[in-house]
Amino acid sequence: MPLSVKEAPAVQARLPKVASAQQLAELGDDRYLATITKCVFRAGFVWRIIEAKWDGFEAAFSGFVPLYWQQVPPERLEDLARDERIVRNMQKIATVPRNAMMIVDASEAHGSFGQFLANWPADDQVGLLLWLKKHGARLGGASAQYFLRMVGWDGFILSPDVVAALQNHQLMDATPGSQKALKQAQSVFNQWHQQTQLPYAHLSRILSMSIDAR
């Protein structure tokens, strides 16, 4: 790795938390819909504004219960587009029913959405990202990666620093954001995980802090 594992203790406090399979399974489906919605609204926006208004989001969306939101009446969405407690972006508001339906469908098939995530192997994050993009709304690009990180699923994030580090060490030559780039990153992280037994999320964060290494 560009940054020796021996250097990791110096950055322990900055490493993301990784949830166990049990913790993922036990997290409620409403929390998954809430986190997805937060990532959708943060995309292309000032994150601190979304964080500052998040209590308002929770109230406006009545706790993000997927069974309700998957079949919400259109007029409820129209009301939200005028609700000053949230960021009134109708296109992003409209993603909630679609993402709620995705969560409900996976929950019915696997017992809960958390169990679905817990069953998905970390060495196939690319497959999970493609699944989220196909079945969800506005979950392409980095939004799905940040969602997985926020709920504690063990994966990498192709942040600008991580991409730069991979390119600096000639480990990625594909266009960032492409499926080829994702697969190249997956291959590299799989190899490092096998060598170090460190979580993918920790490897990703350590790599992002090693951008100046050569």
MODELLER restraints for C-alpha pairs under 7 A, 6 or more apart:
rsr = mdl.restraints
at = mdl.atoms
rsr.add(forms.Gaussian(group=physical.xy_distance, feature=features.Distance(at['CA:1:A'], at['CA:192:A']), mean=6.99, stdev=0.5))
rsr.add(forms.Gaussian(group=physical.xy_distance, feature=features.Distance(at['CA:2:A'], at['CA:207:A']), mean=6.97, stdev=0.5))
rsr.add(forms.Gaussian(group=physical.xy_distance, feature=features.Distance(at['CA:2:A'], at['CA:210:A']), mean=6.50, stdev=0.5))
rsr.add(forms.Gaussian(group=physical.xy_distance, feature=features.Distance(at['CA:2:A'], at['CA:213:A']), mean=6.21, stdev=0.5))
rsr.add(forms.Gaussian(group=physical.xy_distance, feature=features.Distance(at['CA:3:A'], at['CA:206:A']), mean=6.91, stdev=0.5))
rsr.add(forms.Gaussian(group=physical.xy_distance, feature=features.Distance(at['CA:3:A'], at['CA:207:A']), mean=6.68, stdev=0.5))
rsr.add(forms.Gaussian(group=physical.xy_distance, feature=features.Distance(at['CA:3:A'], at['CA:210:A']), mean=5.78, stdev=0.5))
rsr.add(forms.Gaussian(group=physical.xy_distance, feature=features.Distance(at['CA:15:A'], at['CA:202:A']), mean=5.71, stdev=0.5))
rsr.add(forms.Gaussian(group=physical.xy_distance, feature=features.Distance(at['CA:15:A'], at['CA:205:A']), mean=6.35, stdev=0.5))
rsr.add(forms.Gaussian(group=physical.xy_distance, feature=features.Distance(at['CA:16:A'], at['CA:201:A']), mean=6.53, stdev=0.5))
rsr.add(forms.Gaussian(group=physical.xy_distance, feature=features.Distance(at['CA:16:A'], at['CA:202:A']), mean=6.51, stdev=0.5))
rsr.add(forms.Gaussian(group=physical.xy_distance, feature=features.Distance(at['CA:17:A'], at['CA:152:A']), mean=6.10, stdev=0.5))
rsr.add(forms.Gaussian(group=physical.xy_distance, feature=features.Distance(at['CA:18:A'], at['CA:152:A']), mean=4.57, stdev=0.5))
rsr.add(forms.Gaussian(group=physical.xy_distance, feature=features.Distance(at['CA:18:A'], at['CA:153:A']), mean=6.20, stdev=0.5))
rsr.add(forms.Gaussian(group=physical.xy_distance, feature=features.Distance(at['CA:18:A'], at['CA:154:A']), mean=5.78, stdev=0.5))
rsr.add(forms.Gaussian(group=physical.xy_distance, feature=features.Distance(at['CA:19:A'], at['CA:152:A']), mean=4.60, stdev=0.5))
rsr.add(forms.Gaussian(group=physical.xy_distance, feature=features.Distance(at['CA:19:A'], at['CA:153:A']), mean=6.11, stdev=0.5))
rsr.add(forms.Gaussian(group=physical.xy_distance, feature=features.Distance(at['CA:21:A'], at['CA:118:A']), mean=4.85, stdev=0.5))
rsr.add(forms.Gaussian(group=physical.xy_distance, feature=features.Distance(at['CA:24:A'], at['CA:114:A']), mean=4.82, stdev=0.5))
rsr.add(forms.Gaussian(group=physical.xy_distance, feature=features.Distance(at['CA:24:A'], at['CA:115:A']), mean=6.57, stdev=0.5))
rsr.add(forms.Gaussian(group=physical.xy_distance, feature=features.Distance(at['CA:24:A'], at['CA:118:A']), mean=5.89, stdev=0.5))
rsr.add(forms.Gaussian(group=physical.xy_distance, feature=features.Distance(at['CA:25:A'], at['CA:112:A']), mean=6.81, stdev=0.5))
rsr.add(forms.Gaussian(group=physical.xy_distance, feature=features.Distance(at['CA:25:A'], at['CA:114:A']), mean=4.07, stdev=0.5))
rsr.add(forms.Gaussian(group=physical.xy_distance, feature=features.Distance(at['CA:25:A'], at['CA:115:A']), mean=4.30, stdev=0.5))
rsr.add(forms.Gaussian(group=physical.xy_distance, feature=features.Distance(at['CA:25:A'], at['CA:118:A']), mean=6.30, stdev=0.5))
rsr.add(forms.Gaussian(group=physical.xy_distance, feature=features.Distance(at['CA:26:A'], at['CA:114:A']), mean=6.64, stdev=0.5))
rsr.add(forms.Gaussian(group=physical.xy_distance, feature=features.Distance(at['CA:27:A'], at['CA:114:A']), mean=6.17, stdev=0.5))
rsr.add(forms.Gaussian(group=physical.xy_distance, feature=features.Distance(at['CA:29:A'], at['CA:66:A']), mean=6.88, stdev=0.5))
rsr.add(forms.Gaussian(group=physical.xy_distance, feature=features.Distance(at['CA:29:A'], at['CA:103:A']), mean=6.98, stdev=0.5))
rsr.add(forms.Gaussian(group=physical.xy_distance, feature=features.Distance(at['CA:29:A'], at['CA:112:A']), mean=6.77, stdev=0.5))
rsr.add(forms.Gaussian(group=physical.xy_distance, feature=features.Distance(at['CA:29:A'], at['CA:113:A']), mean=5.97, stdev=0.5))
rsr.add(forms.Gaussian(group=physical.xy_distance, feature=features.Distance(at['CA:30:A'], at['CA:63:A']), mean=6.76, stdev=0.5))
rsr.add(forms.Gaussian(group=physical.xy_distance, feature=features.Distance(at['CA:30:A'], at['CA:64:A']), mean=5.09, stdev=0.5))
rsr.add(forms.Gaussian(group=physical.xy_distance, feature=features.Distance(at['CA:30:A'], at['CA:65:A']), mean=4.90, stdev=0.5))
rsr.add(forms.Gaussian(group=physical.xy_distance, feature=features.Distance(at['CA:30:A'], at['CA:66:A']), mean=6.06, stdev=0.5))
rsr.add(forms.Gaussian(group=physical.xy_distance, feature=features.Distance(at['CA:33:A'], at['CA:64:A']), mean=6.10, stdev=0.5))
rsr.add(forms.Gaussian(group=physical.xy_distance, feature=features.Distance(at['CA:33:A'], at['CA:66:A']), mean=6.81, stdev=0.5))
rsr.add(forms.Gaussian(group=physical.xy_distance, feature=features.Distance(at['CA:33:A'], at['CA:99:A']), mean=6.96, stdev=0.5))
rsr.add(forms.Gaussian(group=physical.xy_distance, feature=features.Distance(at['CA:33:A'], at['CA:100:A']), mean=6.35, stdev=0.5))
rsr.add(forms.Gaussian(group=physical.xy_distance, feature=features.Distance(at['CA:34:A'], at['CA:64:A']), mean=5.75, stdev=0.5))
rsr.add(forms.Gaussian(group=physical.xy_distance, feature=features.Distance(at['CA:35:A'], at['CA:147:A']), mean=6.39, stdev=0.5))
rsr.add(forms.Gaussian(group=physical.xy_distance, feature=features.Distance(at['CA:36:A'], at['CA:147:A']), mean=5.84, stdev=0.5))
rsr.add(forms.Gaussian(group=physical.xy_distance, feature=features.Distance(at['CA:37:A'], at['CA:96:A']), mean=6.71, stdev=0.5))
rsr.add(forms.Gaussian(group=physical.xy_distance, feature=features.Distance(at['CA:39:A'], at['CA:143:A']), mean=5.64, stdev=0.5))
rsr.add(forms.Gaussian(group=physical.xy_distance, feature=features.Distance(at['CA:39:A'], at['CA:146:A']), mean=6.88, stdev=0.5))
rsr.add(forms.Gaussian(group=physical.xy_distance, feature=features.Distance(at['CA:39:A'], at['CA:147:A']), mean=6.11, stdev=0.5))
rsr.add(forms.Gaussian(group=physical.xy_distance, feature=features.Distance(at['CA:40:A'], at['CA:92:A']), mean=6.76, stdev=0.5))
rsr.add(forms.Gaussian(group=physical.xy_distance, feature=features.Distance(at['CA:40:A'], at['CA:138:A']), mean=6.50, stdev=0.5))
rsr.add(forms.Gaussian(group=physical.xy_distance, feature=features.Distance(at['CA:40:A'], at['CA:143:A']), mean=6.33, stdev=0.5))
rsr.add(forms.Gaussian(group=physical.xy_distance, feature=features.Distance(at['CA:41:A'], at['CA:92:A']), mean=6.48, stdev=0.5))
rsr.add(forms.Gaussian(group=physical.xy_distance, feature=features.Distance(at['CA:42:A'], at['CA:50:A']), mean=6.33, stdev=0.5))
rsr.add(forms.Gaussian(group=physical.xy_distance, feature=features.Distance(at['CA:43:A'], at['CA:143:A']), mean=6.62, stdev=0.5))
rsr.add(forms.Gaussian(group=physical.xy_distance, feature=features.Distance(at['CA:53:A'], at['CA:85:A']), mean=6.79, stdev=0.5))
rsr.add(forms.Gaussian(group=physical.xy_distance, feature=features.Distance(at['CA:53:A'], at['CA:86:A']), mean=6.37, stdev=0.5))
rsr.add(forms.Gaussian(group=physical.xy_distance, feature=features.Distance(at['CA:56:A'], at['CA:85:A']), mean=4.73, stdev=0.5))
rsr.add(forms.Gaussian(group=physical.xy_distance, feature=features.Distance(at['CA:56:A'], at['CA:86:A']), mean=6.00, stdev=0.5))
rsr.add(forms.Gaussian(group=physical.xy_distance, feature=features.Distance(at['CA:57:A'], at['CA:85:A']), mean=6.44, stdev=0.5))
rsr.add(forms.Gaussian(group=physical.xy_distance, feature=features.Distance(at['CA:57:A'], at['CA:86:A']), mean=5.40, stdev=0.5))
rsr.add(forms.Gaussian(group=physical.xy_distance, feature=features.Distance(at['CA:60:A'], at['CA:85:A']), mean=6.86, stdev=0.5))
rsr.add(forms.Gaussian(group=physical.xy_distance, feature=features.Distance(at['CA:66:A'], at['CA:100:A']), mean=4.59, stdev=0.5))
rsr.add(forms.Gaussian(group=physical.xy_distance, feature=features.Distance(at['CA:66:A'], at['CA:101:A']), mean=6.96, stdev=0.5))
rsr.add(forms.Gaussian(group=physical.xy_distance, feature=features.Distance(at['CA:66:A'], at['CA:103:A']), mean=6.92, stdev=0.5))
rsr.add(forms.Gaussian(group=physical.xy_distance, feature=features.Distance(at['CA:66:A'], at['CA:104:A']), mean=6.41, stdev=0.5))
rsr.add(forms.Gaussian(group=physical.xy_distance, feature=features.Distance(at['CA:67:A'], at['CA:104:A']), mean=6.68, stdev=0.5))
rsr.add(forms.Gaussian(group=physical.xy_distance, feature=features.Distance(at['CA:69:A'], at['CA:96:A']), mean=6.75, stdev=0.5))
rsr.add(forms.Gaussian(group=physical.xy_distance, feature=features.Distance(at['CA:69:A'], at['CA:97:A']), mean=5.05, stdev=0.5))
rsr.add(forms.Gaussian(group=physical.xy_distance, feature=features.Distance(at['CA:69:A'], at['CA:100:A']), mean=5.88, stdev=0.5))
rsr.add(forms.Gaussian(group=physical.xy_distance, feature=features.Distance(at['CA:70:A'], at['CA:97:A']), mean=4.40, stdev=0.5))
rsr.add(forms.Gaussian(group=physical.xy_distance, feature=features.Distance(at['CA:70:A'], at['CA:98:A']), mean=6.52, stdev=0.5))
rsr.add(forms.Gaussian(group=physical.xy_distance, feature=features.Distance(at['CA:70:A'], at['CA:100:A']), mean=4.93, stdev=0.5))
rsr.add(forms.Gaussian(group=physical.xy_distance, feature=features.Distance(at['CA:70:A'], at['CA:101:A']), mean=4.78, stdev=0.5))
rsr.add(forms.Gaussian(group=physical.xy_distance, feature=features.Distance(at['CA:71:A'], at['CA:97:A']), mean=6.70, stdev=0.5))
rsr.add(forms.Gaussian(group=physical.xy_distance, feature=features.Distance(at['CA:72:A'], at['CA:97:A']), mean=6.89, stdev=0.5))
rsr.add(forms.Gaussian(group=physical.xy_distance, feature=features.Distance(at['CA:77:A'], at['CA:93:A']), mean=6.87, stdev=0.5))
rsr.add(forms.Gaussian(group=physical.xy_distance, feature=features.Distance(at['CA:77:A'], at['CA:94:A']), mean=6.97, stdev=0.5))
rsr.add(forms.Gaussian(group=physical.xy_distance, feature=features.Distance(at['CA:81:A'], at['CA:88:A']), mean=4.83, stdev=0.5))
rsr.add(forms.Gaussian(group=physical.xy_distance, feature=features.Distance(at['CA:81:A'], at['CA:89:A']), mean=6.46, stdev=0.5))
rsr.add(forms.Gaussian(group=physical.xy_distance, feature=features.Distance(at['CA:81:A'], at['CA:90:A']), mean=5.58, stdev=0.5))
rsr.add(forms.Gaussian(group=physical.xy_distance, feature=features.Distance(at['CA:82:A'], at['CA:88:A']), mean=6.35, stdev=0.5))
rsr.add(forms.Gaussian(group=physical.xy_distance, feature=features.Distance(at['CA:95:A'], at['CA:137:A']), mean=5.36, stdev=0.5))
rsr.add(forms.Gaussian(group=physical.xy_distance, feature=features.Distance(at['CA:98:A'], at['CA:136:A']), mean=6.12, stdev=0.5))
rsr.add(forms.Gaussian(group=physical.xy_distance, feature=features.Distance(at['CA:98:A'], at['CA:137:A']), mean=6.12, stdev=0.5))
rsr.add(forms.Gaussian(group=physical.xy_distance, feature=features.Distance(at['CA:99:A'], at['CA:136:A']), mean=4.97, stdev=0.5))
rsr.add(forms.Gaussian(group=physical.xy_distance, feature=features.Distance(at['CA:99:A'], at['CA:137:A']), mean=6.01, stdev=0.5))
rsr.add(forms.Gaussian(group=physical.xy_distance, feature=features.Distance(at['CA:102:A'], at['CA:135:A']), mean=5.93, stdev=0.5))
rsr.add(forms.Gaussian(group=physical.xy_distance, feature=features.Distance(at['CA:102:A'], at['CA:136:A']), mean=6.01, stdev=0.5))
rsr.add(forms.Gaussian(group=physical.xy_distance, feature=features.Distance(at['CA:103:A'], at['CA:113:A']), mean=5.75, stdev=0.5))
rsr.add(forms.Gaussian(group=physical.xy_distance, feature=features.Distance(at['CA:106:A'], at['CA:112:A']), mean=6.83, stdev=0.5))
rsr.add(forms.Gaussian(group=physical.xy_distance, feature=features.Distance(at['CA:106:A'], at['CA:113:A']), mean=5.61, stdev=0.5))
rsr.add(forms.Gaussian(group=physical.xy_distance, feature=features.Distance(at['CA:106:A'], at['CA:116:A']), mean=6.57, stdev=0.5))
rsr.add(forms.Gaussian(group=physical.xy_distance, feature=features.Distance(at['CA:107:A'], at['CA:113:A']), mean=4.60, stdev=0.5))
rsr.add(forms.Gaussian(group=physical.xy_distance, feature=features.Distance(at['CA:110:A'], at['CA:116:A']), mean=5.57, stdev=0.5))
rsr.add(forms.Gaussian(group=physical.xy_distance, feature=features.Distance(at['CA:122:A'], at['CA:154:A']), mean=6.22, stdev=0.5))
rsr.add(forms.Gaussian(group=physical.xy_distance, feature=features.Distance(at['CA:122:A'], at['CA:155:A']), mean=6.31, stdev=0.5))
rsr.add(forms.Gaussian(group=physical.xy_distance, feature=features.Distance(at['CA:123:A'], at['CA:190:A']), mean=5.94, stdev=0.5))
rsr.add(forms.Gaussian(group=physical.xy_distance, feature=features.Distance(at['CA:125:A'], at['CA:155:A']), mean=6.59, stdev=0.5))
rsr.add(forms.Gaussian(group=physical.xy_distance, feature=features.Distance(at['CA:126:A'], at['CA:182:A']), mean=6.31, stdev=0.5))
rsr.add(forms.Gaussian(group=physical.xy_distance, feature=features.Distance(at['CA:126:A'], at['CA:183:A']), mean=6.60, stdev=0.5))
rsr.add(forms.Gaussian(group=physical.xy_distance, feature=features.Distance(at['CA:129:A'], at['CA:144:A']), mean=6.45, stdev=0.5))
rsr.add(forms.Gaussian(group=physical.xy_distance, feature=features.Distance(at['CA:132:A'], at['CA:139:A']), mean=6.10, stdev=0.5))
rsr.add(forms.Gaussian(group=physical.xy_distance, feature=features.Distance(at['CA:133:A'], at['CA:139:A']), mean=4.88, stdev=0.5))
rsr.add(forms.Gaussian(group=physical.xy_distance, feature=features.Distance(at['CA:133:A'], at['CA:140:A']), mean=4.93, stdev=0.5))
rsr.add(forms.Gaussian(group=physical.xy_distance, feature=features.Distance(at['CA:141:A'], at['CA:177:A']), mean=6.40, stdev=0.5))
rsr.add(forms.Gaussian(group=physical.xy_distance, feature=features.Distance(at['CA:145:A'], at['CA:157:A']), mean=5.65, stdev=0.5))
rsr.add(forms.Gaussian(group=physical.xy_distance, feature=features.Distance(at['CA:146:A'], at['CA:157:A']), mean=6.96, stdev=0.5))
rsr.add(forms.Gaussian(group=physical.xy_distance, feature=features.Distance(at['CA:149:A'], at['CA:155:A']), mean=6.72, stdev=0.5))
rsr.add(forms.Gaussian(group=physical.xy_distance, feature=features.Distance(at['CA:154:A'], at['CA:199:A']), mean=6.43, stdev=0.5))
rsr.add(forms.Gaussian(group=physical.xy_distance, feature=features.Distance(at['CA:154:A'], at['CA:200:A']), mean=5.67, stdev=0.5))
rsr.add(forms.Gaussian(group=physical.xy_distance, feature=features.Distance(at['CA:154:A'], at['CA:201:A']), mean=5.39, stdev=0.5))
rsr.add(forms.Gaussian(group=physical.xy_distance, feature=features.Distance(at['CA:155:A'], at['CA:200:A']), mean=5.01, stdev=0.5))
rsr.add(forms.Gaussian(group=physical.xy_distance, feature=features.Distance(at['CA:155:A'], at['CA:201:A']), mean=4.94, stdev=0.5))
rsr.add(forms.Gaussian(group=physical.xy_distance, feature=features.Distance(at['CA:156:A'], at['CA:200:A']), mean=5.71, stdev=0.5))
rsr.add(forms.Gaussian(group=physical.xy_distance, feature=features.Distance(at['CA:156:A'], at['CA:201:A']), mean=5.16, stdev=0.5))
rsr.add(forms.Gaussian(group=physical.xy_distance, feature=features.Distance(at['CA:156:A'], at['CA:204:A']), mean=5.09, stdev=0.5))
rsr.add(forms.Gaussian(group=physical.xy_distance, feature=features.Distance(at['CA:157:A'], at['CA:204:A']), mean=6.49, stdev=0.5))
rsr.add(forms.Gaussian(group=physical.xy_distance, feature=features.Distance(at['CA:161:A'], at['CA:208:A']), mean=4.96, stdev=0.5))
rsr.add(forms.Gaussian(group=physical.xy_distance, feature=features.Distance(at['CA:161:A'], at['CA:211:A']), mean=6.32, stdev=0.5))
rsr.add(forms.Gaussian(group=physical.xy_distance, feature=features.Distance(at['CA:162:A'], at['CA:204:A']), mean=6.92, stdev=0.5))
rsr.add(forms.Gaussian(group=physical.xy_distance, feature=features.Distance(at['CA:162:A'], at['CA:207:A']), mean=6.02, stdev=0.5))
rsr.add(forms.Gaussian(group=physical.xy_distance, feature=features.Distance(at['CA:162:A'], at['CA:208:A']), mean=4.67, stdev=0.5))
rsr.add(forms.Gaussian(group=physical.xy_distance, feature=features.Distance(at['CA:164:A'], at['CA:211:A']), mean=6.72, stdev=0.5))
rsr.add(forms.Gaussian(group=physical.xy_distance, feature=features.Distance(at['CA:165:A'], at['CA:207:A']), mean=6.76, stdev=0.5))
rsr.add(forms.Gaussian(group=physical.xy_distance, feature=features.Distance(at['CA:165:A'], at['CA:208:A']), mean=6.88, stdev=0.5))
rsr.add(forms.Gaussian(group=physical.xy_distance, feature=features.Distance(at['CA:165:A'], at['CA:210:A']), mean=7.00, stdev=0.5))
rsr.add(forms.Gaussian(group=physical.xy_distance, feature=features.Distance(at['CA:165:A'], at['CA:211:A']), mean=4.79, stdev=0.5))
rsr.add(forms.Gaussian(group=physical.xy_distance, feature=features.Distance(at['CA:166:A'], at['CA:172:A']), mean=5.49, stdev=0.5))
rsr.add(forms.Gaussian(group=physical.xy_distance, feature=features.Distance(at['CA:167:A'], at['CA:173:A']), mean=6.51, stdev=0.5))
rsr.add(forms.Gaussian(group=physical.xy_distance, feature=features.Distance(at['CA:172:A'], at['CA:181:A']), mean=6.51, stdev=0.5))
rsr.add(forms.Gaussian(group=physical.xy_distance, feature=features.Distance(at['CA:172:A'], at['CA:184:A']), mean=6.11, stdev=0.5))
rsr.add(forms.Gaussian(group=physical.xy_distance, feature=features.Distance(at['CA:172:A'], at['CA:185:A']), mean=6.98, stdev=0.5))
rsr.add(forms.Gaussian(group=physical.xy_distance, feature=features.Distance(at['CA:174:A'], at['CA:180:A']), mean=6.01, stdev=0.5))
rsr.add(forms.Gaussian(group=physical.xy_distance, feature=features.Distance(at['CA:174:A'], at['CA:181:A']), mean=4.90, stdev=0.5))
rsr.add(forms.Gaussian(group=physical.xy_distance, feature=features.Distance(at['CA:175:A'], at['CA:181:A']), mean=6.12, stdev=0.5))
rsr.add(forms.Gaussian(group=physical.xy_distance, feature=features.Distance(at['CA:189:A'], at['CA:200:A']), mean=6.64, stdev=0.5))
rsr.add(forms.Gaussian(group=physical.xy_distance, feature=features.Distance(at['CA:193:A'], at['CA:199:A']), mean=6.69, stdev=0.5))
rsr.add(forms.Gaussian(group=physical.xy_distance, feature=features.Distance(at['CA:193:A'], at['CA:200:A']), mean=6.48, stdev=0.5))
